[in-house]
Amino acid sequence: MSKDIYVVVEQRDGVVAKVTLELLGEATELAADLKEKVYAVIMGDKVKDKTQELIEAGADGVIVVEDPMLAEYVTEPYAKALTAVIKNYDPNIVLFGATSIGRDLAPRVAARIHTGLTADCTHLDIDMNKYFEFLKATSTADTESIGKRLGMDDNTLKMTRPAFGGNVMATIRCADYRPQMATVRPGVMKKIEPQKGKQGTVEEFKVDFVPEDMNVTIKEVVKDTKKKVDITEAKVLVSGGRGIGSADYYKELQKVADLLGGEISSSRANVDAGWIEKDRQVGQTGKTVRPELYMACGISGAIQHIAGMENSECVIAINKNDSAAIFEVSDLGIVGDVKVIIPKLIDALEKYKAANN
């Protein structure tokens, strides 16, 4: 019988990716509802020293697959290793980060073990009460009766993701096959505080690789040394939409961000217009963020954008359209022209900082 939740660890040069820690945090909540355990599966060469970090991040145990063939990520050997692990342990749920590696590995493994895969999830749930609370927050429909008619009053994993170009949120379940598999967007889930000294099991799993498993030859690994801003790490984001009028106005938003100790970000429209770099984009086709403060300046609030920032702790929106959708997810809404309000905000922040230095 399929049992337990497995998180596929993403590591690069021995450094565990942030999305893995987020998934372990989410998996502990799902496991509590199912009364199951959480296991991390780490693959690579000489990665056993990362097991304690994974246990402290939420794993009850770690399965280690070490082999020189896994030193660098290559699709075929990683897919073979993970397929062997799943067939041996028969997990109930397997979670991946929706990264370049996760998006490459997950569908190949799903095809080999003949199960389904829900990609790019923004919400996962087991408990029906929590699930209906989530649905009611994102829909005006009679979600409880709809859910029960669809047979969702059970312990299957409810996997929610944007669909139809982000215009609706679709909830998918895999009722008949195991494991239930999903890739989850980085920045969506919240990692738990490390539990220092936590004990867990560590098991080494041997995979019989053959030379033919390495179906590509890595000639050289070139690392990009360009420093990029990671907006998913920022505690404060000042985000500009079409309403700021031009690329030049990001200079004003940068002043606000600097005064608040944050970064600037953007809606998709401004990225498409060439006003700002792609790595600053928040939304379904950009990055998912959850800062302590998110300021939406001149952003209307399309569902694609909201999907990327709705988990922010505090949202302040500035928009001259008093019926803009962004106000529905805001803790504080200011109706007015961004170009009138922002200079006043800068002035107030500068005075406050001067008085408290």
Secondary structure, 3 states (H helix, E strand, C coil): CCCCEEEECCEECCEECHHHHHHHHHHHHHHHHHCCCEEEEEEECCCHHHHHHHHHCCCCEEEEEECHHHCCCCHHHHHHHHHHHHHHHCCCEEEEECCHHHHHHHHHHHHHHCCCEEEEECEEECCHHHHHHHHHHHCCCCHHHHHHHCCCCCCCCEEEEEECCCCEEEEECCCCCCCEEEEECCCCCCCCCCCCCCCCEEEECCCCCCHHHCCCCCCCCCCCCCCCCCHHHCCEEEEECHHHCCHHHHHHHHHHHHHHCCEEEECHHHHHCCCCCHHHEECCCCECCCCCEEEEECCCCCHHHHHHHCCCCEEEEEECCCCCHHHHHCCEEEECCHHHHHHHHHHHHHHHHHHCC
